Amino acid sequence: MANLFAIKANILHFPNATTNPETEYQYFENGVMVVESDKIKALGHEQDILPHFHGIEVIDASGKLLVPGFIDTHLHFPQTEMIASYGEQLLEWLENYTFPTERKFENVEYSRFIASKFMNQLWSNGTTTALAYSTVHACSAEALFEKADTHNMLMITGKTCMDRHCPDWLQDTAETAENETRALIDKWHNKGRLKYAITPRFAPTSTTEQLQRLGRIVQDHSDVFIQTHLSENKDEIEWVKSLYPECIDYLHVYEQFGLVNERTVFGHCIHLEDHTWERLGELQSIIAFCPRSNLFLGSGLFEIAKAEQYKVPVTLASDVGAGDSFSMLRTQGEAYKVCQLQHIKLHPFKGLYMMTQGSAHALSLDDSIGNLNVGSHADFTLLDPKFNELSDLRMSSRTNTPDDTLFALSMLSDERTIAGTWIAGKPVYQGTNSGV
């Protein structure tokens, strides 16, 4: 018999793709969502929904805010343990912290150990889908796929490919990158809710031959994702120019190998020229805006106005471990500050959109995730706006609109904000303040 239950809460989501999330949202005060098995069965006001479901189990989360599960479009699962490492910018940070840590993932059991920790951090922060990097070791991607599959979670990942400009003990080859990537795609891509992402770390760490081989895989598997980095750091950009002097820009390096399309997700994209912005808009490649990481490593400020000008899809991402928190709510808060420094106001609904329906639409997955539409997978998170004394005071001091509540949580939240997280209709995290 299918699992059937309802949950009562204030409910907020974006049912459709939009360029105006500030006005095109759906909000049910004292609403009800019905879940049947792993899908959403009904959504609306209590008086319109519950009379049709006599005797159903009802979870009463009145006063809490129910939103779609968050989608984190760029983070590194092996860097979970090295989060908050001191004192470097990008290239030195990779050399001194990242590469030594990633070496540990040649061990299968260690990969599984960190995969479990990583998932717990996602769920306790309300994240239900991630576009995550593994290491060069195929077993690290396997560990993440295994853990996600156990919980029917939509996870997008892939083995990182890099065959130069990194320690010998962390390199693959062009041939092994192709063979292992193809084998992982055959085993995991579209198994249940799992998706594969071809993952060259970034242009400097892949030879021309490796990028050519990865491009051929894209030709053979047109529905896989591609994830990599683009124009994060000025020293990195100069390095790429020296390696590929024949290319008109950093983007062109990837494009010449067939690695740029509407399923490519580029992390950062901070230092771009107008012609690069224009090309990204033409191709509808996706940008993962990583404000916490960009500030932590001193990389620069993402120009969201340029993305809007050239109609480039923008999603929000934590970029753990250069990003110093798994919280997408707090990541939204940092995005607001980055925009403030450029005299732009990031509306709280726009921030939420970029990590729910906006991300899902950019990834062409909005028939399944990113919203609370009937028929979508029941991936959702329950937020407690009064999770501690300060938030209680803040929320009790005025009449709270949903956008005001969301903005306050983007500045104040921590793990106590998350009352619960559900994936495919089943709870994967229950907070201490859940009351459910």
C-alpha positions as a Markdown table, in Angstrom:
| # | Residue | x | y | z |
|---|---|---|---|---|
| 1 | Met | 0.0 | 0.0 | 0.0 |
| 2 | Ala | 1.4 | 3.4 | -0.9 |
| 3 | Asn | 2.5 | 5.7 | 1.8 |
| 4 | Leu | -0.1 | 8.6 | 2.1 |
| 5 | Phe | 0.1 | 11.5 | 4.4 |
| 6 | Ala | -0.5 | 15.3 | 4.6 |
| 7 | Ile | 1.5 | 18.1 | 6.2 |
| 8 | Lys | 0.0 | 21.4 | 7.4 |
| 9 | Ala | 2.2 | 24.5 | 7.2 |
| 10 | Asn | 2.7 | 27.8 | 5.5 |
| 11 | Ile | 3.7 | 26.7 | 2.0 |
| 12 | Leu | 5.8 | 28.7 | -0.5 |
| 13 | His | 7.1 | 27.7 | -3.9 |
| 14 | Phe | 7.4 | 28.8 | -7.6 |
| 15 | Pro | 5.2 | 26.6 | -9.7 |
| 16 | Asn | 6.7 | 27.8 | -13.0 |
| 17 | Ala | 9.9 | 29.1 | -14.5 |
| 18 | Thr | 9.9 | 32.9 | -14.4 |
| 19 | Thr | 12.0 | 36.0 | -14.7 |
| 20 | Asn | 9.9 | 37.6 | -12.0 |
| 21 | Pro | 9.9 | 35.4 | -8.9 |
| 22 | Glu | 9.2 | 38.5 | -6.8 |
| 23 | Thr | 5.6 | 38.3 | -8.0 |
| 24 | Glu | 5.1 | 34.9 | -9.7 |
| 25 | Tyr | 5.1 | 32.7 | -6.6 |
| 26 | Gln | 2.5 | 30.6 | -4.8 |
| 27 | Tyr | 1.9 | 30.9 | -1.1 |
| 28 | Phe | -0.6 | 29.1 | 1.1 |
| 29 | Glu | -0.9 | 30.4 | 4.6 |
| 30 | Asn | -2.1 | 27.4 | 6.6 |
| 31 | Gly | -1.8 | 25.3 | 3.6 |
| 32 | Val | -1.7 | 21.5 | 3.1 |
| 33 | Met | 0.4 | 19.3 | 1.0 |
| 34 | Val | -0.5 | 15.6 | 0.4 |
| 35 | Val | 2.2 | 13.1 | -0.4 |
| 36 | Glu | 1.5 | 9.7 | -1.9 |
| 37 | Ser | 4.5 | 7.3 | -2.0 |
| 38 | Asp | 7.3 | 9.4 | -3.4 |
| 39 | Lys | 5.3 | 12.1 | -5.2 |
| 40 | Ile | 3.2 | 15.2 | -4.4 |
| 41 | Lys | -0.5 | 14.3 | -4.6 |
| 42 | Ala | -2.2 | 17.6 | -3.8 |
| 43 | Leu | -1.4 | 21.1 | -2.7 |
| 44 | Gly | -3.6 | 24.0 | -1.6 |
| 45 | His | -5.6 | 25.5 | 1.3 |
| 46 | Glu | -6.5 | 23.2 | 4.1 |
| 47 | Gln | -10.3 | 23.6 | 3.5 |
| 48 | Asp | -9.9 | 22.7 | -0.2 |
| 49 | Ile | -7.7 | 19.7 | 0.3 |
| 50 | Leu | -8.3 | 17.7 | 3.5 |
| 51 | Pro | -12.0 | 17.0 | 2.9 |
| 52 | His | -10.9 | 14.9 | -0.1 |
| 53 | Phe | -8.6 | 12.7 | 2.1 |
| 54 | His | -10.7 | 11.4 | 5.0 |
| 55 | Gly | -8.7 | 9.5 | 7.7 |
| 56 | Ile | -5.3 | 10.5 | 6.3 |
| 57 | Glu | -2.4 | 11.0 | 8.6 |
| 58 | Val | -1.8 | 14.7 | 9.0 |
| 59 | Ile | 1.5 | 16.1 | 10.3 |
| 60 | Asp | 0.8 | 19.5 | 12.0 |
| 61 | Ala | 3.6 | 21.9 | 11.3 |
| 62 | Ser | 1.5 | 25.0 | 11.7 |
| 63 | Gly | 3.6 | 28.2 | 11.9 |
| 64 | Lys | 6.5 | 26.6 | 10.0 |
| 65 | Leu | 7.4 | 27.3 | 6.4 |
| 66 | Leu | 7.4 | 24.5 | 3.9 |
| 67 | Val | 9.5 | 25.0 | 0.7 |
| 68 | Pro | 10.9 | 22.8 | -2.0 |
| 69 | Gly | 14.2 | 21.0 | -1.1 |
| 70 | Phe | 17.2 | 23.1 | -1.9 |
| 71 | Ile | 19.3 | 22.4 | -5.0 |
| 72 | Asp | 23.1 | 23.0 | -4.6 |
| 73 | Thr | 24.6 | 23.2 | -8.0 |
| 74 | His | 28.3 | 23.3 | -7.2 |
| 75 | Leu | 30.2 | 21.7 | -4.3 |
| 76 | His | 33.0 | 19.3 | -3.6 |
| 77 | Phe | 32.1 | 16.3 | -1.5 |
| 78 | Pro | 35.7 | 15.3 | -0.7 |
| 79 | Gln | 36.4 | 18.7 | 0.7 |
| 80 | Thr | 33.8 | 18.3 | 3.5 |
| 81 | Glu | 36.5 | 17.6 | 6.1 |
| 82 | Met | 38.8 | 20.5 | 5.0 |
| 83 | Ile | 36.1 | 23.2 | 5.2 |
| 84 | Ala | 37.3 | 26.4 | 6.8 |
| 85 | Ser | 41.0 | 26.0 | 6.0 |
| 86 | Tyr | 43.0 | 29.2 | 6.5 |
| 87 | Gly | 44.7 | 31.8 | 4.5 |
| 88 | Glu | 45.0 | 31.0 | 0.8 |
| 89 | Gln | 43.6 | 32.1 | -2.6 |
| 90 | Leu | 42.5 | 29.6 | -5.2 |
| 91 | Leu | 45.7 | 28.1 | -6.7 |
| 92 | Glu | 47.6 | 27.9 | -3.4 |
| 93 | Trp | 44.5 | 26.6 | -1.6 |
| 94 | Leu | 44.3 | 23.7 | -4.1 |
| 95 | Glu | 48.0 | 22.9 | -3.6 |
| 96 | Asn | 48.2 | 23.2 | 0.1 |
| 97 | Tyr | 44.8 | 21.8 | 1.2 |
| 98 | Thr | 42.7 | 20.3 | -1.5 |
| 99 | Phe | 45.0 | 17.9 | -3.3 |
| 100 | Pro | 46.4 | 16.3 | -0.1 |
| 101 | Thr | 42.9 | 15.8 | 1.2 |
| 102 | Glu | 41.6 | 14.3 | -2.0 |
| 103 | Arg | 44.4 | 11.7 | -2.0 |
| 104 | Lys | 42.6 | 9.9 | 0.8 |
| 105 | Phe | 39.7 | 9.0 | -1.5 |
| 106 | Glu | 41.7 | 6.3 | -3.3 |
| 107 | Asn | 40.4 | 4.2 | -0.4 |
| 108 | Val | 36.9 | 2.9 | -1.0 |
| 109 | Glu | 35.9 | 2.7 | 2.7 |
| 110 | Tyr | 37.1 | 6.2 | 3.3 |
| 111 | Ser | 35.1 | 7.5 | 0.4 |
| 112 | Arg | 32.0 | 5.8 | 1.8 |
| 113 | Phe | 32.7 | 7.3 | 5.2 |
| 114 | Ile | 32.9 | 10.9 | 4.0 |
| 115 | Ala | 30.0 | 10.3 | 1.6 |
| 116 | Ser | 27.8 | 9.5 | 4.6 |
| 117 | Lys | 29.0 | 12.6 | 6.5 |
| 118 | Phe | 28.5 | 14.7 | 3.4 |
| 119 | Met | 24.9 | 13.6 | 2.9 |
| 120 | Asn | 24.1 | 14.2 | 6.6 |
| 121 | Gln | 25.3 | 17.8 | 6.1 |
| 122 | Leu | 23.2 | 18.3 | 3.0 |
| 123 | Trp | 20.1 | 17.0 | 4.6 |
| 124 | Ser | 20.5 | 18.9 | 7.9 |
| 125 | Asn | 20.7 | 22.1 | 5.9 |
| 126 | Gly | 17.6 | 21.3 | 3.8 |
| 127 | Thr | 19.4 | 20.3 | 0.6 |
| 128 | Thr | 17.8 | 17.5 | -1.4 |
| 129 | Thr | 19.7 | 17.6 | -4.7 |
| 130 | Ala | 23.4 | 18.4 | -5.3 |
| 131 | Leu | 25.6 | 18.7 | -8.3 |
| 132 | Ala | 28.8 | 17.5 | -6.6 |
| 133 | Tyr | 32.4 | 16.9 | -7.5 |
| 134 | Ser | 34.1 | 13.7 | -6.5 |
| 135 | Thr | 37.8 | 13.0 | -6.8 |
| 136 | Val | 39.9 | 11.5 | -9.6 |
| 137 | His | 39.2 | 8.1 | -8.1 |
| 138 | Ala | 36.2 | 6.3 | -9.6 |
| 139 | Cys | 35.4 | 4.8 | -6.2 |
| 140 | Ser | 34.7 | 8.2 | -4.8 |
| 141 | Ala | 31.9 | 8.8 | -7.3 |
| 142 | Glu | 30.7 | 5.3 | -6.7 |
| 143 | Ala | 30.4 | 6.0 | -3.0 |
| 144 | Leu | 28.3 | 9.1 | -3.5 |
| 145 | Phe | 26.0 | 7.4 | -6.0 |
| 146 | Glu | 25.6 | 4.4 | -3.7 |
| 147 | Lys | 24.6 | 6.6 | -0.7 |
| 148 | Ala | 22.2 | 8.7 | -2.8 |
| 149 | Asp | 20.6 | 5.7 | -4.4 |
| 150 | Thr | 19.8 | 4.2 | -1.0 |
| 151 | His | 17.6 | 7.1 | -0.3 |
| 152 | Asn | 16.1 | 7.6 | -3.8 |
| 153 | Met | 17.8 | 11.0 | -4.0 |
| 154 | Leu | 18.5 | 12.9 | -7.2 |
| 155 | Met | 22.2 | 13.3 | -7.1 |
| 156 | Ile | 24.4 | 14.5 | -10.0 |
| 157 | Thr | 28.1 | 13.7 | -9.7 |
| 158 | Gly | 31.0 | 12.2 | -11.6 |
| 159 | Lys | 34.7 | 11.3 | -11.2 |
| 160 | Thr | 37.0 | 14.3 | -11.5 |
| 161 | Cys | 39.4 | 14.1 | -14.5 |
| 162 | Met | 42.9 | 15.7 | -14.4 |
| 163 | Asp | 46.0 | 14.4 | -16.0 |
| 164 | Arg | 48.5 | 17.3 | -15.5 |
| 165 | His | 49.4 | 20.2 | -13.2 |
| 166 | Cys | 48.6 | 18.4 | -10.1 |
| 167 | Pro | 50.5 | 15.9 | -8.0 |
| 168 | Asp | 51.4 | 12.6 | -9.8 |
| 169 | Trp | 49.6 | 10.6 | -7.1 |
| 170 | Leu | 46.3 | 12.5 | -8.0 |
| 171 | Gln | 46.5 | 12.2 | -11.7 |
| 172 | Asp | 44.6 | 9.9 | -14.1 |
| 173 | Thr | 45.4 | 9.8 | -17.8 |
| 174 | Ala | 43.4 | 10.7 | -20.9 |
| 175 | Glu | 42.7 | 7.0 | -21.5 |
| 176 | Thr | 41.7 | 6.1 | -17.9 |
| 177 | Ala | 39.6 | 9.2 | -17.6 |
| 178 | Glu | 37.6 | 8.2 | -20.7 |
| 179 | Asn | 37.4 | 4.5 | -19.7 |
| 180 | Glu | 36.4 | 5.1 | -16.1 |
| 181 | Thr | 33.9 | 7.9 | -17.1 |
| 182 | Arg | 32.2 | 5.7 | -19.6 |
| 183 | Ala | 32.0 | 2.8 | -17.2 |
| 184 | Leu | 30.5 | 5.0 | -14.5 |
| 185 | Ile | 27.9 | 6.4 | -17.0 |
| 186 | Asp | 26.9 | 2.9 | -18.0 |
| 187 | Lys | 26.5 | 1.8 | -14.4 |
| 188 | Trp | 24.9 | 4.9 | -12.8 |
| 189 | His | 23.5 | 7.4 | -15.2 |
| 190 | Asn | 19.7 | 7.4 | -15.1 |
| 191 | Lys | 19.7 | 4.6 | -12.5 |
| 192 | Gly | 16.7 | 5.6 | -10.4 |
| 193 | Arg | 17.1 | 9.3 | -9.9 |
| 194 | Leu | 20.8 | 9.4 | -10.4 |
| 195 | Lys | 22.5 | 11.5 | -13.1 |
| 196 | Tyr | 26.1 | 11.7 | -14.3 |
| 197 | Ala | 28.2 | 14.8 | -14.8 |
| 198 | Ile | 31.4 | 14.7 | -16.9 |
| 199 | Thr | 33.9 | 16.5 | -14.7 |
| 200 | Pro | 37.1 | 18.0 | -15.9 |
| 201 | Arg | 38.3 | 19.9 | -12.8 |
| 202 | Phe | 39.3 | 22.9 | -14.8 |
| 203 | Ala | 41.1 | 23.6 | -18.0 |
| 204 | Pro | 44.7 | 23.8 | -16.6 |
| 205 | Thr | 44.5 | 20.3 | -15.1 |
| 206 | Ser | 43.4 | 18.5 | -18.3 |
| 207 | Thr | 45.5 | 17.9 | -21.3 |
| 208 | Thr | 44.2 | 18.5 | -24.8 |
| 209 | Glu | 43.8 | 14.8 | -25.3 |
| 210 | Gln | 41.8 | 14.3 | -22.1 |
| 211 | Leu | 39.4 | 17.2 | -23.0 |
| 212 | Gln | 39.0 | 15.7 | -26.5 |
| 213 | Arg | 38.1 | 12.3 | -25.1 |
| 214 | Leu | 35.6 | 13.8 | -22.7 |
| 215 | Gly | 34.1 | 15.7 | -25.6 |
| 216 | Arg | 33.6 | 12.5 | -27.5 |
| 217 | Ile | 31.7 | 11.1 | -24.5 |
| 218 | Val | 29.3 | 14.0 | -24.6 |
| 219 | Gln | 28.6 | 13.2 | -28.3 |
| 220 | Asp | 27.8 | 9.7 | -27.3 |
| 221 | His | 25.7 | 10.6 | -24.2 |
| 222 | Ser | 23.9 | 13.8 | -25.0 |
| 223 | Asp | 21.8 | 13.8 | -21.8 |
| 224 | Val | 24.7 | 13.8 | -19.3 |
| 225 | Phe | 25.7 | 16.9 | -17.5 |
| 226 | Ile | 29.1 | 18.6 | -17.6 |
| 227 | Gln | 30.5 | 20.5 | -14.6 |
| 228 | Thr | 33.7 | 22.5 | -14.3 |
| 229 | His | 35.1 | 25.8 | -13.3 |
| 230 | Leu | 35.3 | 29.0 | -15.3 |
| 231 | Ser | 37.1 | 32.4 | -14.6 |
| 232 | Glu | 37.1 | 32.2 | -10.8 |
| 233 | Asn | 40.5 | 33.8 | -10.1 |
| 234 | Lys | 42.6 | 36.3 | -12.1 |
| 235 | Asp | 45.8 | 34.2 | -11.8 |
| 236 | Glu | 43.9 | 31.2 | -13.0 |
| 237 | Ile | 42.7 | 33.1 | -16.0 |
| 238 | Glu | 46.2 | 34.2 | -16.9 |
| 239 | Trp | 47.4 | 30.6 | -16.5 |
| 240 | Val | 44.7 | 29.4 | -19.0 |
| 241 | Lys | 45.8 | 32.1 | -21.5 |
| 242 | Ser | 49.3 | 30.8 | -21.3 |
| 243 | Leu | 48.2 | 27.2 | -21.9 |
| 244 | Tyr | 45.8 | 28.0 | -24.7 |
| 245 | Pro | 47.1 | 31.1 | -26.4 |
| 246 | Glu | 45.1 | 30.2 | -29.6 |
| 247 | Cys | 41.7 | 30.5 | -27.8 |
| 248 | Ile | 39.8 | 33.8 | -27.7 |
| 249 | Asp | 38.9 | 33.3 | -24.0 |
| 250 | Tyr | 38.6 | 30.7 | -21.2 |
| 251 | Leu | 35.2 | 29.6 | -22.4 |
| 252 | His | 36.5 | 28.9 | -25.9 |
| 253 | Val | 38.9 | 26.3 | -24.4 |
| 254 | Tyr | 36.0 | 24.1 | -23.3 |
| 255 | Glu | 33.9 | 25.0 | -26.3 |
| 256 | Gln | 36.5 | 23.7 | -28.9 |
| 257 | Phe | 36.2 | 20.3 | -27.3 |
| 258 | Gly | 32.4 | 20.1 | -27.3 |
| 259 | Leu | 32.1 | 20.6 | -23.6 |
| 260 | Val | 29.8 | 23.7 | -23.6 |
| 261 | Asn | 26.0 | 23.3 | -24.0 |
| 262 | Glu | 22.8 | 23.9 | -22.1 |
| 263 | Arg | 23.7 | 21.1 | -19.7 |
| 264 | Thr | 27.1 | 22.5 | -18.7 |
| 265 | Val | 27.3 | 24.1 | -15.3 |
| 266 | Phe | 30.2 | 26.5 | -14.8 |
| 267 | Gly | 31.3 | 27.4 | -11.2 |
| 268 | His | 32.0 | 31.0 | -10.5 |
| 269 | Cys | 32.3 | 33.0 | -13.8 |
| 270 | Ile | 33.4 | 36.1 | -11.9 |
| 271 | His | 35.8 | 37.7 | -14.4 |
| 272 | Leu | 34.1 | 37.6 | -17.8 |
| 273 | Glu | 34.3 | 39.9 | -20.8 |
| 274 | Asp | 31.1 | 40.9 | -22.6 |
| 275 | His | 31.7 | 38.5 | -25.6 |
| 276 | Thr | 31.9 | 35.6 | -23.1 |
| 277 | Trp | 28.7 | 36.6 | -21.4 |
| 278 | Glu | 27.1 | 36.9 | -24.8 |
| 279 | Arg | 28.2 | 33.4 | -25.8 |
| 280 | Leu | 27.0 | 31.9 | -22.5 |
| 281 | Gly | 23.6 | 33.4 | -23.2 |
| 282 | Glu | 23.5 | 32.0 | -26.7 |
| 283 | Leu | 24.4 | 28.5 | -25.5 |
| 284 | Gln | 22.3 | 28.7 | -22.3 |
| 285 | Ser | 25.0 | 27.3 | -20.3 |
| 286 | Ile | 24.4 | 27.5 | -16.5 |
| 287 | Ile | 26.4 | 29.5 | -14.0 |
| 288 | Ala | 26.7 | 28.4 | -10.3 |
| 289 | Phe | 27.0 | 31.6 | -8.3 |
| 290 | Cys | 29.1 | 30.7 | -5.2 |
| 291 | Pro | 29.2 | 33.8 | -3.0 |
| 292 | Arg | 30.6 | 32.3 | 0.1 |
| 293 | Ser | 33.5 | 30.7 | -1.7 |
| 294 | Asn | 34.2 | 33.8 | -3.8 |
| 295 | Leu | 34.4 | 35.9 | -0.6 |
| 296 | Phe | 36.4 | 33.3 | 1.4 |
| 297 | Leu | 39.1 | 32.9 | -1.3 |
| 298 | Gly | 39.0 | 36.6 | -2.2 |
| 299 | Ser | 38.2 | 35.7 | -5.8 |
| 300 | Gly | 35.9 | 38.6 | -6.6 |
| 301 | Leu | 32.2 | 39.6 | -6.9 |
| 302 | Phe | 29.9 | 37.9 | -9.3 |
| 303 | Glu | 28.1 | 40.3 | -11.7 |
| 304 | Ile | 24.5 | 39.2 | -11.5 |
| 305 | Ala | 23.4 | 42.2 | -13.6 |
| 306 | Lys | 25.5 | 41.0 | -16.5 |
| 307 | Ala | 24.0 | 37.5 | -16.3 |
| 308 | Glu | 20.5 | 39.1 | -16.5 |
| 309 | Gln | 21.6 | 41.4 | -19.4 |
| 310 | Tyr | 22.7 | 38.4 | -21.4 |
| 311 | Lys | 20.0 | 36.1 | -20.2 |
| 312 | Val | 22.4 | 33.5 | -18.7 |
| 313 | Pro | 20.8 | 31.0 | -16.3 |
| 314 | Val | 22.1 | 31.5 | -12.8 |
| 315 | Thr | 21.8 | 29.1 | -9.9 |
| 316 | Leu | 23.0 | 29.3 | -6.3 |
| 317 | Ala | 25.7 | 27.1 | -4.8 |
| 318 | Ser | 27.6 | 26.6 | -1.6 |
| 319 | Asp | 31.0 | 25.5 | -3.1 |
| 320 | Val | 31.9 | 23.6 | 0.0 |
| 321 | Gly | 34.8 | 23.4 | 1.0 |
| 322 | Ala | 36.0 | 26.8 | -0.1 |
| 323 | Gly | 32.4 | 27.8 | 0.7 |
| 324 | Asp | 32.3 | 27.7 | 4.5 |
| 325 | Ser | 28.8 | 26.5 | 5.1 |
| 326 | Phe | 26.4 | 23.8 | 3.7 |
| 327 | Ser | 23.5 | 26.2 | 4.4 |
| 328 | Met | 21.8 | 27.3 | 1.2 |
| 329 | Leu | 19.9 | 29.8 | 3.2 |
| 330 | Arg | 23.0 | 31.5 | 4.5 |
| 331 | Thr | 24.5 | 31.2 | 1.0 |
| 332 | Gln | 21.5 | 33.2 | -0.1 |
| 333 | Gly | 22.4 | 35.8 | 2.6 |
| 334 | Glu | 25.9 | 36.1 | 1.3 |
| 335 | Ala | 24.6 | 36.5 | -2.3 |
| 336 | Tyr | 22.5 | 39.4 | -1.0 |
| 337 | Lys | 25.7 | 41.0 | 0.4 |
| 338 | Val | 27.6 | 40.5 | -2.8 |
| 339 | Cys | 24.8 | 42.2 | -4.7 |
| 340 | Gln | 24.7 | 45.0 | -2.1 |
| 341 | Leu | 28.3 | 45.8 | -2.8 |
| 342 | Gln | 27.3 | 46.4 | -6.4 |
| 343 | His | 24.3 | 48.5 | -5.4 |
| 344 | Ile | 21.8 | 45.8 | -6.5 |
| 345 | Lys | 19.1 | 44.5 | -4.2 |
| 346 | Leu | 18.6 | 40.7 | -4.4 |
| 347 | His | 15.0 | 40.0 | -3.4 |
| 348 | Pro | 14.6 | 37.1 | -1.0 |
| 349 | Phe | 12.2 | 35.3 | -3.4 |
| 350 | Lys | 14.8 | 35.6 | -6.2 |
| 351 | Gly | 17.4 | 34.0 | -3.9 |
| 352 | Leu | 15.0 | 31.2 | -3.1 |
| 353 | Tyr | 14.1 | 30.8 | -6.7 |
| 354 | Met | 17.8 | 30.4 | -7.7 |
| 355 | Met | 18.1 | 27.4 | -5.4 |
| 356 | Thr | 14.8 | 25.7 | -6.1 |
| 357 | Gln | 12.7 | 26.1 | -9.3 |
| 358 | Gly | 15.3 | 28.3 | -11.0 |
| 359 | Ser | 18.0 | 25.7 | -10.6 |
| 360 | Ala | 15.6 | 22.9 | -11.6 |
| 361 | His | 14.5 | 24.7 | -14.7 |
| 362 | Ala | 18.1 | 25.5 | -15.7 |
| 363 | Leu | 19.0 | 21.8 | -15.4 |
| 364 | Ser | 15.8 | 20.7 | -17.2 |
| 365 | Leu | 14.7 | 18.9 | -14.1 |
| 366 | Asp | 11.7 | 21.0 | -13.1 |
| 367 | Asp | 9.3 | 18.2 | -14.0 |
| 368 | Ser | 10.7 | 16.4 | -10.9 |
| 369 | Ile | 12.3 | 18.8 | -8.5 |
| 370 | Gly | 12.5 | 22.5 | -7.5 |
| 371 | Asn | 8.8 | 23.0 | -6.9 |
| 372 | Leu | 5.8 | 21.5 | -5.0 |
| 373 | Asn | 3.7 | 20.9 | -8.1 |
| 374 | Val | 1.4 | 17.8 | -8.2 |
| 375 | Gly | 3.4 | 15.0 | -9.7 |
| 376 | Ser | 6.8 | 16.3 | -8.6 |
| 377 | His | 8.9 | 14.2 | -6.3 |
| 378 | Ala | 8.2 | 15.0 | -2.7 |
| 379 | Asp | 11.6 | 16.6 | -2.0 |
| 380 | Phe | 10.9 | 19.3 | 0.5 |
| 381 | Thr | 12.2 | 21.0 | 3.7 |
| 382 | Leu | 10.4 | 22.5 | 6.6 |
| 383 | Leu | 11.8 | 25.7 | 8.1 |
| 384 | Asp | 11.2 | 27.0 | 11.6 |
| 385 | Pro | 11.2 | 30.8 | 11.6 |
| 386 | Lys | 11.4 | 30.9 | 15.4 |
| 387 | Phe | 14.3 | 28.4 | 15.9 |
| 388 | Asn | 16.0 | 30.3 | 18.7 |
| 389 | Glu | 15.5 | 33.3 | 21.0 |
| 390 | Leu | 16.8 | 35.9 | 18.6 |
| 391 | Ser | 14.8 | 34.6 | 15.6 |
| 392 | Asp | 11.7 | 34.4 | 17.8 |
| 393 | Leu | 12.2 | 38.0 | 18.9 |
| 394 | Arg | 12.7 | 39.1 | 15.2 |
| 395 | Met | 9.6 | 37.3 | 14.0 |
| 396 | Ser | 7.4 | 38.4 | 16.9 |
| 397 | Ser | 8.4 | 42.1 | 16.4 |
| 398 | Arg | 6.3 | 42.6 | 13.3 |
| 399 | Thr | 3.7 | 41.1 | 11.0 |
| 400 | Asn | 5.8 | 38.8 | 8.9 |
| 401 | Thr | 5.2 | 38.4 | 5.2 |
| 402 | Pro | 6.8 | 35.3 | 3.6 |
| 403 | Asp | 9.5 | 37.4 | 1.9 |
| 404 | Asp | 10.4 | 39.1 | 5.2 |
| 405 | Thr | 10.5 | 35.7 | 6.9 |
| 406 | Leu | 12.7 | 34.3 | 4.2 |
| 407 | Phe | 15.1 | 37.2 | 4.3 |
| 408 | Ala | 15.5 | 37.0 | 8.0 |
| 409 | Leu | 16.3 | 33.3 | 7.8 |
| 410 | Ser | 18.9 | 34.0 | 5.1 |
| 411 | Met | 20.8 | 36.1 | 7.6 |
| 412 | Leu | 20.1 | 34.3 | 10.9 |
| 413 | Ser | 19.6 | 30.6 | 10.2 |
| 414 | Asp | 21.7 | 27.7 | 11.3 |
| 415 | Glu | 20.9 | 24.0 | 11.4 |
| 416 | Arg | 18.2 | 24.6 | 14.0 |
| 417 | Thr | 16.2 | 26.4 | 11.3 |
| 418 | Ile | 15.7 | 23.1 | 9.5 |
| 419 | Ala | 12.8 | 21.4 | 11.2 |
| 420 | Gly | 12.9 | 18.5 | 8.8 |
| 421 | Thr | 14.0 | 17.3 | 5.3 |
| 422 | Trp | 12.1 | 14.8 | 3.2 |
| 423 | Ile | 13.4 | 13.1 | 0.0 |
| 424 | Ala | 11.0 | 11.2 | -2.2 |
| 425 | Gly | 8.3 | 11.4 | 0.5 |
| 426 | Lys | 10.5 | 10.0 | 3.3 |
| 427 | Pro | 12.2 | 11.9 | 6.1 |
| 428 | Val | 16.0 | 11.9 | 6.0 |
| 429 | Tyr | 16.5 | 14.5 | 8.7 |
| 430 | Gln | 14.4 | 15.7 | 11.7 |
| 431 | Gly | 15.6 | 18.7 | 13.6 |
| 432 | Thr | 15.6 | 19.2 | 17.3 |
| 433 | Asn | 12.9 | 21.8 | 16.9 |
| 434 | Ser | 10.8 | 19.8 | 14.4 |
| 435 | Gly | 7.7 | 19.3 | 16.5 |
| 436 | Val | 6.7 | 16.7 | 13.8 |
